[in-house]
Amino acid sequence: MNKTNVFLSGLWRLLYWYIPFFLVGLIIDDITLSLLIAAGINVIALYRNQYVLHKWLWVGRSATPPEGKGSWESIFNGIYSLQRRHKRKRKELRVVIRRFREGAEALPDAVVALDTDYSIMWCNKLAQQMIGLKWPEDANQHIGNLIRTPDFIQYLNSKDYQEPLEITSPTHNSKTLEIRIMTYTDDQSMLVARDVTELRQLEQVRRNFMGNVSHELRTPLTVLKGYLEMLEPDESDKMFLRAHKVMSEQTARMDSLVNQLLALSRIEAAQAVDFEKQVDIPFMLSMLEQEVLILGADKALNVTFTIEHGLFAMGDESQLRSAVSNLIYNAVRYTPEKGDVIVEWKKTAAGGSFSVKDNGDGISAEHLHHLTERFYRVDDARSRDSGGSGIGLSIVKHVLTNHDCLLNIDSKVNKGSCFSFTLPQVTTVKRH
């Protein structure tokens, strides 16, 4: 029933009530008294119905509505319908909340629901164990008052939650927690904490293993190289001459692999990069240019270096040299004969841009996301022929991560590849 119909229905009820009293007033020649009596009776009936409504809602709390006459019957029934609808909604909401909490309890991570002011609305049992929260005692407490680690407070205030934060567990000093904060409505957010202690320990074991094995391989490789250099194969003995060549090539390849593993271990174990140090990238590239011209001479490559002189990077020189040299050597190694390799270093609005372009075979799209993985090779046969180890781009990735930038790869099959990155911190040095 719309508002107009309700209004008209109420108006007709008033007319039906007052018209008989109006007629009686005409008969007794006192319309005012008759209408006052009608109004008084109407007020008494109104008060009675209000009292019945109050008693039903706040005293009796009966499940069924009281009986009413006229418009009050529809009022009682309407309120009763609203009560039933709200009761059903509350029941559905309780089911949703219960299922949400059951799902959150089943997660292998600590979950804390936060309000707009980062006060705690709810947490699961793992949050109580891993973070040290108490429920319901800590309800409405600010999360910063319970996790007092300075790094976490800074992370919370930064409002930038794209990357996770690793902190020591407030309840176990030997455990490392990875914390993420995710906004799931306009006003609320969720804190998720995961125990990554075992993962970090495994990574450390892997780094130690790689470093130790690489160091241990250096001695036997040095001995092998020394004896191979001492042996002078007889030109008439073709079998021994061929064997000597293969052993020398494989020993050199193994030596290069060990050196790259050691470099990767040093980069992974390195402390935070000191961005106060200047790195003369133009001078570094000029030195590499001389080496590349010699390396590419056998394949008659057309190698071009375009360098913006005076543009220095801020960071670690040895790490940046590893990244730059690996990208350049890869381009020279995998570009076919008489191909083009273009190396460029210039200043852009985002910082210092370095790129290496070639017109080689290119790389298909399904391999691009795996190129920076250790020992990943697009073509094993071609990598063996060119002497590739599958570690170079992994070194580049770690170096660039340490310098707050990413490796961009643009490659098309049979058209070539472009490997580039942009260092955000650079400076221009004028030479006198």
C-alpha positions as CSV (number, residue, x, y, z in Angstrom):
1,M,0.0,0.0,0.0
2,N,1.5,3.4,-1.1
3,K,1.6,6.5,1.0
4,T,-1.4,8.1,-0.8
5,N,-3.6,5.1,-0.1
6,V,-2.6,5.0,3.5
7,F,-3.4,8.7,3.9
8,L,-6.8,8.4,2.2
9,S,-7.7,5.4,4.3
10,G,-6.9,7.2,7.5
11,L,-8.8,10.2,6.4
12,W,-11.9,8.1,5.6
13,R,-11.7,6.5,9.0
14,L,-11.7,9.9,10.7
15,L,-14.7,11.0,8.6
16,Y,-16.6,7.8,9.5
17,W,-15.8,8.5,13.2
18,Y,-16.7,12.2,13.3
19,I,-19.7,12.4,10.9
20,P,-22.1,10.5,13.3
21,F,-21.1,12.8,16.2
22,F,-21.5,15.8,13.9
23,L,-25.0,14.7,13.0
24,V,-25.8,14.2,16.7
25,G,-24.5,17.7,17.3
26,L,-26.9,19.1,14.7
27,I,-29.9,17.2,16.4
28,I,-29.0,18.5,19.9
29,D,-28.0,21.9,18.5
30,D,-24.5,21.6,20.1
31,I,-21.9,20.6,17.5
32,T,-18.9,21.7,19.5
33,L,-19.8,19.5,22.5
34,S,-20.5,16.5,20.3
35,L,-17.2,16.9,18.5
36,L,-15.3,17.3,21.8
37,I,-16.8,14.1,23.1
38,A,-15.8,12.4,19.8
39,A,-12.3,13.7,20.1
40,G,-12.1,12.7,23.8
41,I,-13.1,9.1,23.0
42,N,-10.6,9.1,20.1
43,V,-7.8,10.3,22.4
44,I,-8.7,7.6,25.0
45,A,-8.7,4.9,22.3
46,L,-5.4,6.3,21.0
47,Y,-3.8,6.2,24.5
48,R,-5.2,2.7,25.1
49,N,-3.6,1.4,21.8
50,Q,-0.3,3.1,22.6
51,Y,-0.3,1.4,26.0
52,V,-1.0,-2.0,24.4
53,L,1.8,-1.3,21.9
54,H,4.2,-0.3,24.7
55,K,3.3,-3.4,26.7
56,W,3.7,-5.7,23.7
57,L,7.1,-4.3,22.8
58,W,8.7,-3.7,26.2
59,V,6.8,-5.7,28.8
60,G,5.1,-8.8,27.5
61,R,7.5,-9.3,24.5
62,S,4.9,-11.7,23.1
63,A,5.8,-13.4,19.8
64,T,2.3,-12.6,18.3
65,P,1.0,-9.1,17.9
66,P,-2.0,-7.8,20.0
67,E,-5.4,-7.4,18.5
68,G,-6.2,-3.9,17.2
69,K,-9.0,-2.2,15.4
70,G,-8.9,0.1,12.4
71,S,-5.5,1.5,11.5
72,W,-3.9,0.0,14.6
73,E,-4.4,-3.5,13.3
74,S,-2.2,-2.7,10.3
75,I,0.3,-0.9,12.6
76,F,0.6,-4.0,14.9
77,N,0.8,-6.3,11.9
78,G,3.4,-4.1,10.2
79,I,5.6,-3.9,13.3
80,Y,5.3,-7.7,13.7
81,S,6.4,-8.2,10.1
82,L,9.3,-5.9,10.6
83,Q,10.3,-7.8,13.8
84,R,10.2,-11.1,11.9
85,R,12.2,-9.7,9.0
86,H,14.8,-8.3,11.4
87,K,15.0,-11.5,13.3
88,R,15.6,-13.4,10.1
89,K,18.3,-11.0,9.0
90,R,20.0,-11.2,12.4
91,K,19.9,-15.0,12.2
92,E,21.5,-14.8,8.7
93,L,24.1,-12.3,9.9
94,R,25.0,-14.6,12.8
95,V,25.4,-17.5,10.4
96,V,27.7,-15.4,8.2
97,I,29.8,-14.1,11.1
98,R,30.1,-17.7,12.5
99,R,31.2,-19.0,9.1
100,F,33.7,-16.1,8.7
101,R,35.2,-16.9,12.1
102,E,35.3,-20.6,11.5
103,G,37.0,-19.9,8.1
104,A,39.5,-17.6,9.8
105,E,40.2,-20.1,12.5
106,A,40.9,-22.7,9.8
107,L,43.5,-20.5,8.1
108,P,47.2,-21.4,8.8
109,D,47.9,-17.7,9.4
110,A,47.2,-15.3,12.2
111,V,44.2,-13.0,11.3
112,V,43.3,-9.8,13.1
113,A,40.3,-7.7,11.9
114,L,41.0,-4.0,12.4
115,D,38.6,-1.0,12.5
116,T,39.3,2.3,10.7
117,D,41.4,3.5,13.6
118,Y,43.3,0.2,13.7
119,S,41.6,-0.9,16.9
120,I,41.0,-4.7,17.2
121,M,37.6,-5.9,16.3
122,W,38.4,-9.7,16.3
123,C,41.3,-12.1,16.1
124,N,41.7,-15.8,15.6
125,K,43.5,-18.2,18.0
126,L,46.7,-18.2,15.9
127,A,46.9,-14.4,16.4
128,Q,46.7,-15.0,20.1
129,Q,49.6,-17.5,19.9
130,M,51.8,-15.9,17.4
131,I,51.3,-12.2,18.2
132,G,50.4,-12.5,21.9
133,L,46.9,-11.0,21.7
134,K,44.2,-11.8,24.2
135,W,40.6,-12.2,23.3
136,P,38.2,-10.6,24.2
137,E,40.4,-8.6,26.6
138,D,42.1,-6.8,23.8
139,A,38.9,-5.9,21.9
140,N,39.0,-2.2,20.8
141,Q,42.7,-1.9,21.7
142,H,44.9,-0.2,19.1
143,I,47.1,-2.7,17.4
144,G,50.1,-0.4,17.8
145,N,49.8,-0.6,21.6
146,L,50.2,-4.4,21.5
147,I,52.8,-4.8,18.7
148,R,55.4,-2.1,19.8
149,T,58.1,-3.0,17.3
150,P,59.3,0.3,15.8
151,D,59.4,-1.2,12.3
152,F,55.8,-2.2,12.6
153,I,54.7,1.2,13.9
154,Q,56.5,2.8,10.9
155,Y,54.9,0.3,8.5
156,L,51.4,1.0,10.1
157,N,51.8,4.7,9.8
158,S,53.1,4.7,6.2
159,K,49.8,3.5,4.8
160,D,51.8,1.7,2.1
161,Y,51.0,-2.0,2.4
162,Q,52.0,-3.3,-1.0
163,E,55.0,-5.1,0.4
164,P,55.0,-7.3,3.5
165,L,56.9,-6.6,6.7
166,E,59.1,-9.1,8.5
167,I,59.4,-8.7,12.3
168,T,60.4,-10.8,15.2
169,S,57.5,-12.5,16.9
170,P,56.4,-10.6,20.1
171,T,55.9,-14.0,21.8
172,H,58.9,-15.9,20.5
173,N,62.2,-14.2,19.8
174,S,63.4,-17.1,17.7
175,K,60.5,-16.8,15.2
176,T,60.1,-14.5,12.2
177,L,56.7,-13.2,11.2
178,E,55.7,-11.9,7.8
179,I,53.0,-9.3,8.2
180,R,50.6,-8.0,5.6
181,I,47.8,-5.4,6.1
182,M,44.9,-5.6,3.5
183,T,42.0,-3.2,3.3
184,Y,38.7,-5.1,2.6
185,T,36.2,-2.3,3.0
186,D,36.4,1.5,3.0
187,D,36.7,1.7,6.7
188,Q,38.2,-1.6,7.9
189,S,41.4,-3.7,7.2
190,M,42.8,-7.0,8.1
191,L,46.2,-7.9,9.4
192,V,47.6,-11.3,8.4
193,A,50.7,-12.7,10.0
194,R,52.6,-15.8,8.8
195,D,55.4,-17.7,10.4
196,V,58.3,-17.7,7.9
197,T,61.0,-18.9,10.3
198,E,61.5,-22.2,8.6
199,L,61.5,-20.7,5.2
200,R,64.2,-18.1,6.1
201,Q,66.3,-20.8,7.8
202,L,66.1,-22.9,4.6
203,E,67.1,-19.9,2.5
204,Q,70.1,-19.4,4.8
205,V,71.1,-23.0,4.6
206,R,70.8,-22.8,0.8
207,R,73.0,-19.7,0.7
208,N,75.6,-21.3,3.0
209,F,75.6,-24.5,1.0
210,M,76.1,-22.6,-2.3
211,G,78.8,-20.5,-0.9
212,N,80.7,-23.4,0.8
213,V,80.4,-25.6,-2.3
214,S,81.7,-22.9,-4.5
215,H,84.6,-22.2,-2.3
216,E,85.4,-25.9,-2.1
217,L,85.4,-26.3,-5.8
218,R,87.9,-23.5,-6.3
219,T,90.9,-25.6,-5.2
220,P,90.4,-28.7,-7.4
221,L,89.5,-26.4,-10.4
222,T,92.8,-24.5,-9.9
223,V,94.7,-27.8,-9.8
224,L,93.0,-29.0,-13.0
225,K,93.6,-25.8,-14.8
226,G,97.3,-25.8,-13.7
227,Y,97.9,-29.4,-15.0
228,L,96.0,-28.7,-18.2
229,E,98.2,-25.6,-18.8
230,M,101.3,-27.7,-18.1
231,L,100.3,-30.4,-20.5
232,E,101.4,-29.7,-24.1
233,P,99.4,-32.0,-26.4
234,D,101.2,-33.6,-29.3
235,E,99.9,-32.2,-32.6
236,S,100.1,-35.7,-34.1
237,D,97.9,-37.3,-31.4
238,K,94.5,-36.0,-32.5
239,M,92.6,-37.9,-29.9
240,F,94.6,-36.4,-27.0
241,L,94.5,-33.0,-28.7
242,R,90.7,-33.1,-28.9
243,A,90.4,-34.4,-25.3
244,H,92.7,-31.6,-24.0
245,K,90.6,-29.0,-25.8
246,V,87.3,-30.3,-24.4
247,M,88.8,-30.6,-20.8
248,S,90.1,-27.0,-21.0
249,E,86.8,-25.7,-22.3
250,Q,84.8,-27.5,-19.6
251,T,87.2,-26.5,-16.9
252,A,86.9,-22.8,-18.0
253,R,83.1,-23.2,-18.0
254,M,83.1,-24.7,-14.5
255,D,85.4,-21.9,-13.3
256,S,83.0,-19.3,-14.7
257,L,80.1,-21.1,-13.0
258,V,81.9,-21.2,-9.6
259,N,82.8,-17.5,-9.9
260,Q,79.2,-16.6,-10.6
261,L,77.9,-18.7,-7.7
262,L,80.4,-16.9,-5.4
263,A,79.2,-13.6,-6.8
264,L,75.6,-14.5,-6.2
265,S,76.4,-15.6,-2.6
266,R,78.2,-12.3,-1.9
267,I,75.3,-10.3,-3.3
268,E,72.7,-12.2,-1.3
269,A,74.7,-11.9,1.9
270,A,75.5,-8.2,1.4
271,Q,74.4,-5.6,3.8
272,A,72.0,-2.8,2.8
273,V,73.4,-0.8,-0.1
274,D,75.0,2.5,0.7
275,F,73.3,5.0,-1.6
276,E,75.8,7.8,-0.5
277,K,78.5,6.3,-2.8
278,Q,78.8,7.4,-6.4
279,V,79.4,4.8,-9.1
280,D,81.0,6.0,-12.4
281,I,78.8,4.1,-14.8
282,P,80.2,5.8,-17.9
283,F,83.7,4.8,-17.0
284,M,82.5,1.3,-16.2
285,L,80.8,1.0,-19.6
286,S,83.9,2.3,-21.4
287,M,85.9,-0.5,-19.9
288,L,83.3,-3.1,-20.8
289,E,83.1,-1.7,-24.3
290,Q,86.8,-2.6,-24.9
291,E,86.2,-6.1,-23.6
292,V,83.0,-6.6,-25.7
293,L,84.7,-5.4,-28.9
294,I,87.2,-8.2,-28.4
295,L,84.6,-10.8,-27.5
296,G,82.3,-9.9,-30.4
297,A,85.1,-9.7,-33.0
298,D,84.8,-13.5,-33.8
299,K,81.2,-13.1,-34.8
300,A,81.6,-9.7,-36.5
301,L,79.0,-8.1,-34.3
302,N,78.1,-4.5,-34.7
303,V,78.3,-3.3,-31.0
304,T,77.2,0.4,-30.3
305,F,77.6,2.1,-26.9
306,T,75.6,5.3,-26.3
307,I,76.7,6.8,-23.0
308,E,75.7,10.0,-21.3
309,H,78.9,11.1,-19.7
310,G,78.8,12.6,-16.2
311,L,75.7,10.6,-15.2
312,F,76.7,8.7,-12.1
313,A,74.6,6.1,-10.1
314,M,74.3,6.0,-6.4
315,G,74.9,2.5,-4.9
316,D,77.3,-0.4,-4.8
317,E,79.9,-0.4,-7.6
318,S,80.8,-4.1,-7.6
319,Q,77.1,-5.1,-7.7
320,L,76.2,-2.7,-10.5
321,R,79.2,-3.9,-12.5
322,S,78.0,-7.5,-12.1
323,A,74.5,-6.6,-13.3
324,V,75.6,-4.4,-16.2
325,S,78.3,-6.9,-17.4
326,N,76.0,-9.9,-17.3
327,L,73.4,-8.2,-19.4
328,I,76.0,-7.0,-22.0
329,Y,77.8,-10.4,-22.1
330,N,74.5,-12.2,-22.5
331,A,73.6,-10.0,-25.5
332,V,77.0,-10.6,-27.1
333,R,76.8,-14.4,-26.3
334,Y,73.4,-15.0,-27.8
335,T,73.4,-12.6,-30.8
336,P,74.1,-14.4,-34.0
337,E,77.0,-13.5,-36.4
338,K,76.9,-10.0,-37.9
339,G,74.1,-9.0,-35.5
340,D,73.6,-5.7,-33.7
341,V,74.0,-5.0,-30.0
342,I,73.1,-1.5,-28.7
343,V,74.1,-0.5,-25.1
344,E,72.6,2.8,-23.8
345,W,73.0,4.7,-20.6
346,K,71.0,8.0,-20.3
347,K,69.1,10.2,-17.8
348,T,65.3,10.1,-17.7
349,A,62.6,11.6,-15.5
350,A,62.6,8.4,-13.4
351,G,66.4,8.2,-13.0
352,G,69.3,6.6,-14.8
353,S,68.1,4.3,-17.6
354,F,70.3,1.4,-18.8
355,S,69.3,-0.8,-21.7
356,V,70.8,-3.5,-23.9
357,K,69.2,-4.3,-27.2
358,D,70.0,-7.0,-29.7
359,N,68.4,-8.4,-32.9
360,G,69.0,-12.0,-32.0
361,D,66.6,-15.0,-31.9
362,G,64.4,-13.5,-29.1
363,I,62.6,-15.3,-26.3
364,S,59.0,-16.6,-26.4
365,A,56.6,-15.1,-23.9
366,E,56.2,-18.3,-21.7
367,H,59.9,-18.1,-20.8
368,L,60.1,-14.5,-19.8
369,H,58.8,-14.9,-16.2
370,H,61.4,-17.6,-15.5
371,L,64.5,-16.0,-16.9
372,T,65.7,-14.7,-13.5
373,E,65.4,-18.1,-11.8
374,R,68.7,-19.8,-11.0
375,F,69.9,-22.3,-13.7
376,Y,66.8,-21.6,-15.8
377,R,67.6,-22.0,-19.5
378,V,65.4,-21.4,-22.5
379,D,67.5,-23.7,-24.7
380,D,69.9,-26.1,-22.9
381,A,71.8,-26.9,-26.1
382,R,72.4,-23.3,-27.0
383,S,73.4,-22.4,-23.5
384,R,76.0,-25.1,-23.5
385,D,77.4,-24.0,-26.8
386,S,77.6,-20.4,-25.7
387,G,79.0,-21.2,-22.3
388,G,75.9,-19.9,-20.4
389,S,75.4,-21.0,-16.8
390,G,71.9,-19.8,-16.1
391,I,72.9,-17.7,-13.1
392,G,73.6,-14.3,-14.8
393,L,70.1,-13.0,-14.8
394,S,69.5,-14.2,-11.2
395,I,72.5,-12.1,-10.2
396,V,71.0,-9.1,-12.1
397,K,67.7,-9.5,-10.3
398,H,69.3,-9.5,-6.8
399,V,71.4,-6.5,-7.6
400,L,68.5,-4.5,-8.9
401,T,66.4,-5.5,-5.9
402,N,69.1,-4.1,-3.7
403,H,69.0,-0.9,-5.6
404,D,65.2,-0.5,-5.5
405,C,64.5,-1.1,-9.2
406,L,63.3,-3.9,-11.4
407,L,64.6,-5.7,-14.6
408,N,62.3,-5.1,-17.6
409,I,62.4,-7.7,-20.4
410,D,60.9,-7.0,-23.8
411,S,61.5,-9.8,-26.3
412,K,60.0,-11.1,-29.5
413,V,60.9,-14.3,-31.3
414,N,63.1,-13.7,-34.4
415,K,63.2,-10.0,-33.7
416,G,65.4,-9.6,-30.7
417,S,65.4,-8.6,-27.0
418,C,65.7,-5.6,-24.8
419,F,66.8,-5.8,-21.2
420,S,66.6,-2.6,-19.3
421,F,66.3,-1.1,-15.8
422,T,66.1,2.4,-14.3
423,L,68.2,3.3,-11.2
424,P,66.1,5.8,-9.2
425,Q,69.1,7.5,-7.5
426,V,71.6,9.1,-9.9
427,T,73.6,12.3,-9.9
428,T,75.2,14.4,-12.6
429,V,78.9,15.1,-12.2
430,K,80.6,17.8,-14.2
431,R,84.2,17.1,-15.2
432,H,86.7,19.9,-15.1
